[in-house]
Amino acid sequence: MSDLITPVAAFALGTALARANSCTVASTRRLVIERRSDWLLGLLVAISWSGLTLSLFALAMPGRTYMPMQMPIALPLAAGGVLLGVGATLNGGCFLGSVRRLGRGDLNYLFTLAGIALAMAVVGRLFAGGSPHLAMAHGIANLRPNDSIAWATAVFAPIAAYGLWQATSRRRETKLALIAVGVAGGVVYACNPDWSYTTGLARAVQGQLDGNQSSAETGAVALVCGVIVSSALKHEFALRRPRLKPALGCLFGGALMGTGAMLIPGGNDTLMLWAIPGLTAYGPAAYAIMIATIAVLMLAWQRFGPEPGNRARGSKPSG
């Protein structure tokens, strides 16, 4: 069943990403530079809807719903969060923002993927038993106790309801898109947490691709296709050839992001749509460190020099 659900849900996630302010870098920049927290609050809405979706799947399909297992909050996680923040800032977009920009035709972000793959190839060799990211994906805890699901509902339902009220009463397309990001993300992670393009890149560079994981790779392709189709329908798709300075920023930023994702484990896409909604302790910790790092860099560049990332190079942020 997951062979069908994964690409369909991933495509839906891609179409929603193209219309949502879902980039952590752009959202943090909006808070630091413009003193507006609405985009970060929107990310919390997406997280909450993903949490509700995971809980519903866990109740409806006990023993068949994938939930993240707890990981230790230790130095590697903190280092990973910092690297995610620095890398995403240099890159001009987080994992989700990079897919959005690439799907809109900005080919500089192909170098982000190259940087992530390079980092995973190098860092993966440092772990004799394989990367921690892959260990997490394959060592999944199944259904949580019912009281854990009840806690998830209590935590996420009010925020999810607030997001739905904003989307319907004020007719905000971006809020509806964020809800769709949360629901689609929750579905795809509940059925196949190995689906993401970062996990696919990790398997590819370590020579672990096989026919049994085809739905995961299909999901990654479907995600990008969803962004392309949605952007084209809104007449926002335009090919942009790589330029040296942005491409180098994407390459180095992607390498740092990939390293951070290996250490946590998981990129901010996994943190937002699986680890935090799955009520892990490490998810909020790593994500908070990432956001704090981005905020510190934004404040520093605001005061002492030009802002990093693609906005400083003459283009709009990835949000």
Secondary structure by P-SEA (a helix, b strand, c coil): caaaaaaaaaaaaaaaaacccccaaaaaaaaaccccaaaaaaaaaaaaaaaaaaaaaaaaccccbbbbccccccaaaaaaaaaaaaaaaaacccaaaaaaaaaaccccaaaaaaaaaaaaaaaaaacccccaaaaaaaaccccccaaaaaaaaaacaaaaaaaaaaaaccccaaaaaaaaaaaaaaaaaaccccccaaaaaaaaaaccccccaaaaaaaaaaaaaaaaaaaaaaccbbbbcccaaaaaaaaaaaaaaaaaaaaacccaaaaaccccccccaaaaaaaaaaaaaaaaaaaaaaccccccccccccccccc
